[in-house]
Amino acid sequence: MSIASNLNAIRKDLPEHVELVAVSKTKSTEEIMQAYNAGQRIFGENRIQEMSEKWTDLPKDISWHMIGHVQRNKVKYMAPYVSLVHGVDSLKLLKEINKQGKKHKRVIPCLLQMHIAKEETKFGLDEQELQALVADEEFKKFRNVQVRGLMGMATFTDKEEVIRKEFHDLKLMFETLKNILPGLDTLSMGMSGDYRIAIEEGSTMVRIGSSIFGERQ
Ligand SMILES: *Cc1c(COP(=O)(O)O)cnc(C)c1O
């Protein structure tokens, strides 16, 4: 199967209100251009340096999404162009993104990453941390970041009921957060292995890599 035909098969599968982020981490500019020529304009990367090199080399009408963990000292490299930062999980990081946004006279769209999986990982907020973050006086004063919604990753398992419950919980957190931040419109959940479940549970944005580009090395 070619990249273009993989992409078209996935597009047919997605409802109209669900946006597709083609996850191109580790993939070459040639492979990304195959997807681009098939009409894809949103690409996701998990390393800022790699994304910035691709941004330099590839057409400027591509929207670049940072889907990985963000180190604060690297925010400056993506601040001029990044379209959406999915992995924001601290006030400190949001503060740096706001600072860099201001420098570039931009409002940088962000998603707060929630820890929903059973697995141990350093990344992502729990519900209490989310409540504390959005209630912080400093958060309310940021003018150069815009929180658009939430992002989360389900447990890596073949137990569908576990995945479904985690996505369901994330959707509830998203709806609850809308009471405080009414402008929210993006719920980023679902990857190659679980995007159909994510969509059934209310995802508005899926991040799909291997089903489009093939397995990564
Ligand atoms: C790599 C990655 C994806 C895509 O994973 P696939 O299983 O290849 O679709 C999605 N989200 C994040 C955060 C990733 O790091």
The ligand as an SDF file (V2000), in Angstrom:
LIG
                    3D

 15 15  0  0  0  0  0  0  0  0999 V2000
    4.0000    8.4380   17.6280 C   0  0  0  0  0  0  0  0  0  0  0  0
    2.7980    9.0660   18.2070 C   0  0  0  0  0  0  0  0  0  0  0  0
    1.5260    8.9150   17.6110 C   0  0  0  0  0  0  0  0  0  0  0  0
    1.2810    8.0420   16.3900 C   0  0  0  0  0  0  0  0  0  0  0  0
    1.3950    6.6850   16.7040 O   0  0  0  0  0  0  0  0  0  0  0  0
    0.9830    5.5360   15.6510 P   0  0  0  0  0  0  0  0  0  0  0  0
    0.7150    4.3720   16.5180 O   0  0  0  0  0  0  0  0  0  0  0  0
    2.1510    5.3720   14.7460 O   0  0  0  0  0  0  0  0  0  0  0  0
   -0.2270    6.0070   14.9260 O   0  0  0  0  0  0  0  0  0  0  0  0
    0.4610    9.5760   18.1830 C   0  0  0  0  0  0  0  0  0  0  0  0
    0.6100   10.3580   19.2770 N   0  0  0  0  0  0  0  0  0  0  0  0
    1.7990   10.5250   19.8720 C   0  0  0  0  0  0  0  0  0  0  0  0
    1.8840   11.4100   21.0710 C   0  0  0  0  0  0  0  0  0  0  0  0
    2.9250    9.8940   19.3670 C   0  0  0  0  0  0  0  0  0  0  0  0
    4.1050   10.0700   19.9840 O   0  0  0  0  0  0  0  0  0  0  0  0
  1  2  1  0
  2  3  1  0
  2 14  2  0
  3  4  1  0
  3 10  2  0
  4  5  1  0
  5  6  1  0
  6  7  2  0
  6  8  1  0
  6  9  1  0
 10 11  1  0
 11 12  2  0
 12 13  1  0
 12 14  1  0
 14 15  1  0
M  END
$$$$
